[in-house]
Amino acid sequence: MNDLKNKYSRTDLAAEGSQIPDSSQDGTKYEEENYVTCTVARLHVTNDNGAKSVGKPIGRYVTVGFRQYQDFTDTERESLIKTVSEEINRLSQSMCPEGIRGVLVAGLGNRNITSDSLGPLCSDNVNITRHINASESEGRYFPEISAIAPGVLAQTGIETVELIRGAAESCKPSLVIVIDALASRSVGRLASTVQLSDTGISPGSGIGNHRKQINSETIGFPVMAIGVPTVVDSATLVIDALERAGIEDLPDSLIPVLEEGMSFFVTLKDSDIAVLELSKIIFESLNTFFAFLGNQTTLS
């Protein structure tokens, strides 16, 4: 079962890695906090041993897990936004210890495909301030926030990393934030998890469509990735269901079925509403974070 699980389980989530510790072990540091509306798990992969055990690159990963969005009251929703915003701020401080004077937001994905439109929906709605002249702000400094939705290679003929790098070289932000839809290995994670990381992202990796990495090395600026799982590979779904049912021995006849399933992806039946609601949580969390940056900084 383990060999099949490793081969057919696709996921972009660190929380679904090969071996997530419940306490600190060689190469990893793990902590978890429970809130009224969500659970926040922080995983720091510190060396190659940790990277091998978790199956993710060295770096920091924050997983905010919550119940399905439709069950939230307005108060609970605001509480979730506050928590996500605080985690964005916490991670940004470790990435930019000298402070943040500018942020470039890049909403990845194809806005014409519902389950892949999370990124563009977010970049369309963040509060843009880079065009505001300092003299118009009555002495208050607004952090320079800019945003792009670079589309996908099939639409532009240009690698996403090239477009983001070009935009970053132009506006020279302290931090680049990329937002993308992710793949999960469990339906229970769909539209109920937000992952933050400082390791960047490989667009399309969760669905086997690997594009060039978007990270600090390829962009030239610190890159924070924010994502929400919106799809599950159908082969992964089968493996996950069998594992939860306690079925360990799989017949050889199942292999062709799993192979075929790697070309199909499953999403929620109300994915249009789910993606819209989750995009609101992310861009409102970002706007809250940007407002905090503005309150912390004044013109000298």
Beta strands, then each sheet from edge to edge (+ up, - down):
strand 1: 28-34
strand 2: 38-45
strand 3: 59-66
strand 4: 102-108
strand 5: 144-151
strand 6: 175-184
strand 7: 193-197
strand 8: 223-233
strand 9: 265-266
sheet 1: 1+ 2- 3+ 7- 8+ 6+ 4+ 5+
sheet 2: 1+ 2- 3+ 7- 8+ 9-
end
